[in-house]
Amino acid sequence: MTTDRLYHPELQTLVRTTSFHARHQPETPAVLCEGRTLTYGQLHRESNRVAHAIQAAGLTPGDRVAYLGKESEHYYEVLFGCAKSGTVLVPVNWRLTAPEVSHILRDSGTRLLFLEDEFGSVLDKMPAEPPETVVGLGASFAGSFAAWKTPHPDTDPAPVNVTPDTPVAQLYTSGTTGLPKGVVLAHRSFFAIRDALASEGLDWIDWRAGDVALIGIPGFHVGGLWWATQNFNAGTTVVAMRAFAARQAVDLIRDLGITTACVVPAMLRMMLTEPGVGAEDFTTLRKTVYGGSPISEALLEQSLAVLDCEFAQIYGLTETGNTAVCLPPAAHVPGAPLMQAAGHPYPGVRSKVIDGQGRELPPGAVGEVCLATPARMVEYWGLPDKTAETLVDGWIHTGDAGYIDEDGYIFIRDRIKDAILVAGENVYPAEIENVLEAHHGVAEAVVVGAPDERWGEYVHAFVVPAPGQQPSPRDLHTFLVPRLASFKLPARYEFIDSVPRNPSGKILRRELRDRFWDGSARKVN
């Protein structure tokens, strides 16, 4: 472990993070965004104001506070304001449609919503009433964010009873039922892996003095939120992109001297295929952390050659509190068998593979991967039965099929669940099928994932037309656009006479999906 590694074990909740760094390095930039700089001293003061204003609005510990907007310094002010007031942040994917946003706000019981101007029209289109309080994050709102904070002091708010087990964030992940589930994460989810690495002196992922970190993954994803908090806890500088754009990301890395980055494989591909981009654009990078979807060996080897820095792959779920498994830099050897692995569990994280009856399987046998991690979720909000299915005796059942080798490395081979990974976004067939079948020209629909070189996978829809109907792909696309987020829209439609089923009537989804994956060593891309 290097001597300049940043680790502050006294920090165990996000409540103390900003005050600690405001005391020790108040002028150090905490957030850089579109030419604006927020120092640690400013982040501490402004998040204090947010906490006071949340309390003045009548919210109490445990209440939900939603944020619908792109990345900015304001997002992190709200994050730490929620932590200090004991409320729970609900980051909302800004690419969702009004009905999808409405479900999240209603399901979470959100009382206070922070809303960027760009998404103001969503409120008018929601089928349900908006939260009781809406605070705008732009000048066009009468109650803008700055005005909302200003009357309140920048002193520390009254202490609330926050422990590492206190919920601090609720992130929504789609489920096979078609409705997103709220994954409740406690403060410990943002400290446990950091502590595990430090306990063994491992530098698989590390934070060093002078680091400038790019957050390529948006904050409504656990990967983006986790990466940001790791850098804030260490006291480094975070570069927030409003939304990922490959050319801008390359320019930021080069011009701001970015040293670490967290991205999904699709982002690596987009940066490397930008015209004129070469190794000279990445000379300041020392480490790239990637995850969110599997990566091809070809893309990984190209990334290693061009970026010429250490790479660490992370594997986990929102339910595991983000990463539970890491393929460390030393394992990134082109052509080596481990280049196909998801990684090795961190110290203190246990793994096993089980069969359909829950029996643990020996090394090399393929079954469902299960992980026991101190960063795991508290629960699915309001869904005790679903929680009990996924979190069993401390083990998270991932729904991924894979095996563990003799050295403890995990290899993912397929998905037991039906999720489709489009550029790191989880897309679940049932949700799309439900909407498709609401079209008058559709009798039945089945959605699967097919391999795509750019995005990892694309959504492929099999459609059985209703009697006497002949809907076109254009008709179906037009119908879906206002009802589903763009990344959930099928890229291709295939019209079939009937859906294959087994004797009990269950859809043979795998039969439809497998023809796209013939010849592939693993059925994820």
RAVENBEL-V844701 format. One record per backbone hydrogen bond with DSSP energy under -0.5 kcal/mol. CO is the residue of the C=O (numbers start at 1). NH is the residue of the N-H. E is the energy in kcal/mol with one decimal. If there is no record, write none. Layout:
BEGIN
co={CO	CO}
nh={NH	NH}
e={E	E}
END
This chain:
BEGIN
co={2	4	5	7	8	10	13	14	16	17	18	19	20	21	25	26	28	30	31	32	33	36	37	38	38	39	40	41	42	43	44	45	46	47	48	49	50	51	52	53	54	55	60	63	64	64	65	66	67	67	68	72	72	73	74	75	76	77	78	79	80	81	82	82	83	86	87	88	89	89	90	92	93	95	97	98	99	100	101	102	103	104	105	105	111	112	113	113	114	115	116	117	119	120	120	121	122	123	133	134	135	136	138	141	142	143	144	145	146	147	149	160	163	164	166	168	169	171	173	175	181	181	182	182	183	183	184	184	185	185	186	187	188	188	191	192	193	194	195	196	197	197	198	207	208	211	212	212	213	214	214	215	218	218	221	222	223	224	225	226	227	228	229	230	231	231	237	238	238	239	239	242	245	246	247	248	249	250	251	252	253	253	259	259	260	261	262	262	263	264	264	265	266	267	268	269	271	274	278	279	280	282	286	287	288	289	290	296	297	298	299	300	301	302	303	303	304	310	312	313	314	315	315	317	317	318	319	322	324	325	326	326	327	328	329	331	332	333	336	337	338	343	344	346	350	352	353	354	355	359	362	367	368	369	370	371	371	372	373	379	379	380	383	384	385	386	387	390	390	391	392	395	395	396	396	399	399	400	401	401	402	403	404	405	408	409	410	410	411	413	414	420	420	421	422	425	425	427	428	428	429	430	431	432	433	435	436	439	441	441	444	446	448	450	452	455	455	456	458	458	459	459	460	460	461	461	462	463	463	464	464	466	472	473	474	475	476	477	478	480	480	485	486	492	494	500	502	506	507	508	509	510	511	513	514	514	517}
nh={5	209	7	9	11	12	16	18	20	21	22	23	24	25	28	41	40	238	38	240	36	33	39	30	31	43	44	45	46	47	48	49	50	51	52	53	54	55	56	57	59	58	63	88	111	112	90	114	69	92	116	75	76	77	78	79	80	81	82	83	84	85	86	87	86	62	89	65	91	170	67	69	96	486	101	102	103	104	105	106	107	108	109	110	133	66	115	135	68	137	119	120	122	123	124	125	126	126	113	136	115	145	141	144	144	136	148	149	150	151	152	162	166	188	187	89	185	183	181	178	173	183	184	381	171	185	378	379	168	169	189	190	191	192	195	196	197	198	199	200	200	202	201	6	211	237	259	260	239	216	262	241	221	224	225	226	227	228	229	230	231	232	233	234	235	236	213	32	240	215	241	71	249	250	251	252	253	254	255	256	257	258	286	287	214	289	216	217	291	267	268	269	270	271	272	273	274	277	281	282	283	285	310	261	312	263	314	300	301	302	303	304	305	306	307	308	308	288	290	327	292	324	325	320	322	321	377	317	346	315	328	344	313	331	332	333	334	336	339	340	341	410	326	349	372	370	361	368	358	355	365	402	354	398	352	373	396	350	376	184	381	383	387	388	389	390	391	392	397	393	395	392	397	371	398	416	417	369	413	414	367	411	364	408	345	405	342	343	403	523	401	422	427	423	425	422	427	420	431	432	433	434	435	436	437	438	439	442	443	466	464	462	460	458	456	423	457	452	450	460	491	492	448	462	463	494	446	465	496	443	444	469	476	477	478	479	480	481	482	483	484	488	489	461	463	508	505	502	509	512	513	514	515	516	517	518	520}
e={-1.2	-1.8	-0.6	-0.5	-2.0	-0.7	-0.9	-0.6	-2.4	-1.8	-2.5	-1.5	-1.6	-3.3	-1.3	-2.4	-2.1	-2.7	-2.6	-2.5	-2.3	-2.3	-0.5	-2.8	-2.1	-2.9	-2.1	-2.0	-3.1	-2.0	-1.7	-1.9	-2.0	-2.3	-2.6	-2.6	-2.6	-2.2	-2.5	-1.5	-1.7	-1.6	-2.4	-2.8	-2.2	-1.1	-3.2	-2.8	-0.6	-2.8	-2.2	-0.6	-0.9	-1.7	-2.3	-2.3	-2.3	-2.0	-2.7	-2.0	-2.3	-1.4	-1.0	-1.5	-0.6	-2.1	-0.5	-3.0	-0.6	-2.7	-1.9	-0.5	-1.6	-0.5	-2.6	-2.7	-1.9	-1.6	-2.5	-2.5	-3.3	-2.4	-0.8	-1.7	-1.5	-2.6	-0.5	-3.0	-3.2	-2.5	-1.7	-2.2	-1.3	-1.1	-0.6	-1.1	-0.9	-0.6	-2.6	-0.5	-2.5	-1.4	-1.4	-0.6	-1.1	-1.0	-2.5	-1.9	-2.3	-0.8	-2.2	-1.7	-2.1	-2.7	-1.7	-2.3	-3.0	-3.5	-3.1	-1.9	-2.5	-0.7	-0.7	-3.4	-2.1	-0.6	-3.2	-0.7	-2.8	-1.9	-1.6	-2.1	-1.7	-2.7	-2.4	-2.1	-2.5	-2.1	-2.3	-0.9	-0.7	-2.5	-0.9	-4.1	-2.1	-1.8	-2.3	-1.7	-3.4	-0.8	-1.6	-0.8	-1.8	-0.7	-2.3	-2.9	-2.3	-2.0	-2.3	-2.3	-1.7	-2.4	-2.9	-1.5	-1.8	-2.3	-3.4	-2.6	-0.7	-2.0	-0.5	-1.4	-2.7	-2.3	-2.2	-2.7	-2.4	-2.2	-3.2	-2.4	-0.5	-1.2	-3.3	-1.8	-2.8	-3.3	-1.8	-0.7	-1.5	-1.4	-1.4	-2.3	-2.2	-2.3	-2.4	-1.5	-1.1	-1.9	-2.1	-1.8	-0.6	-1.2	-2.0	-1.3	-2.4	-2.3	-2.7	-2.3	-2.7	-2.1	-2.6	-2.5	-1.9	-2.5	-2.4	-0.6	-1.1	-2.6	-2.3	-2.6	-0.5	-2.8	-1.9	-0.5	-2.4	-1.7	-2.9	-0.8	-1.5	-2.5	-0.9	-3.0	-1.8	-1.7	-1.8	-2.0	-0.6	-2.5	-1.7	-1.9	-1.9	-3.2	-2.6	-2.3	-2.5	-3.0	-3.5	-2.6	-2.0	-2.1	-1.9	-2.6	-2.2	-1.9	-1.9	-0.6	-3.5	-2.4	-1.7	-2.8	-0.6	-2.1	-2.5	-2.2	-1.3	-1.7	-3.3	-0.8	-2.8	-0.6	-2.2	-2.8	-0.6	-2.2	-0.8	-3.0	-2.0	-2.8	-3.0	-1.9	-2.4	-2.9	-1.9	-1.9	-0.6	-2.5	-2.9	-1.2	-2.2	-2.6	-2.6	-0.8	-2.7	-0.7	-2.0	-2.4	-0.5	-3.4	-0.8	-1.1	-3.1	-2.4	-1.4	-2.8	-2.5	-1.3	-1.9	-2.0	-0.5	-2.1	-3.1	-3.4	-2.7	-2.6	-1.8	-3.1	-1.1	-1.7	-2.2	-0.6	-2.5	-1.4	-2.5	-0.5	-0.5	-2.8	-2.4	-0.7	-2.5	-2.9	-1.5	-2.5	-2.2	-2.7	-2.6	-1.8	-2.1	-2.1	-0.6	-2.0	-1.9	-1.8	-1.2	-2.6	-2.8	-2.7	-2.5	-2.3	-1.7	-1.2	-2.3	-3.0	-0.6	-1.8	-1.3	-0.5	-2.4}
END
